[in-house]
């Protein structure tokens, strides 16, 4: 997951959004194996949302950002218990 995410970040920084999306989607599939409340999944979803936003896919970006926010809230709530 780490190498896919890192490759996605490099492509994103170079504004190669199609390549970034490919890497982030692979990282997403790998991160899902760690569970819904894993920070790696949260990070990957957020990265995918950023790509969608950069490509002008605002509805998709919003959906992903909302999912990331939901996970973050649950992680934060669990951490405070």
C-alpha positions in Angstrom: 0.0 0.0 0.0 2.8 2.4 0.9 4.5 2.2 -2.5 1.2 2.7 -4.4 0.3 5.7 -2.2 3.7 7.2 -2.6 3.6 6.7 -6.4 0.2 8.3 -6.4 1.4 11.3 -4.5 4.3 11.8 -6.9 2.0 11.6 -9.9 -0.4 14.0 -8.2 2.3 16.6 -7.5 3.2 16.4 -11.2 -0.5 16.9 -12.1 -0.6 13.5 -13.7 -4.1 12.9 -12.2 -4.9 9.8 -14.3 -1.8 8.0 -13.1 -2.3 9.3 -9.5 -5.8 7.9 -9.5 -4.6 4.5 -10.7 -2.1 4.3 -7.9 -4.5 5.6 -5.2 -7.2 3.1 -6.3 -4.7 0.2 -5.9 -3.7 1.6 -2.5 -7.4 1.9 -1.6 -8.0 -1.8 -2.4 -5.0 -2.7 -0.2 -6.0 -0.4 2.6 -9.5 -1.8 2.8 -8.0 -5.0 4.1 -6.9 -3.2 7.3 -10.5 -2.3 8.2 -12.7 0.7 8.0 -11.2 2.5 11.0 -7.6 2.3 9.8 -5.7 5.6 9.2 -4.2 4.2 6.0 -7.6 3.8 4.5 -8.5 7.3 5.6 -5.4 8.7 4.0 -6.0 6.9 0.8 -9.7 8.0 0.5 -8.6 11.5 1.1 -6.0 11.3 -1.6 -8.5 9.8 -4.1 -10.9 12.7 -3.2 -8.1 15.2 -4.0 -7.6 13.7 -7.4 -11.3 13.7 -8.1 -11.5 17.3 -7.2 -8.5 18.2 -9.3 -10.1 16.5 -12.3 -13.3 18.4 -11.7 -15.3 15.4 -10.5 -16.8 17.4 -7.6 -19.6 15.1 -6.7 -17.3 12.1 -6.5 -14.8 14.2 -4.5 -17.5 15.3 -2.1 -18.6 11.7 -1.5 -15.1 10.6 -0.8 -14.3 13.5 1.4 -17.5 12.8 3.4 -16.5 9.2 3.8 -13.0 10.3 5.0 -14.6 12.7 7.4 -16.8 10.0 8.8 -13.9 7.7 9.4 -11.9 10.6 11.0 -14.7 11.4 13.4 -15.0 7.7 14.4 -11.2 7.5 14.9 -11.2 10.7 17.0 -14.1 9.5 19.1 -12.5 6.1 19.8 -9.2 7.8 20.6 -10.9 10.1 23.2 -12.5 7.1 25.1 
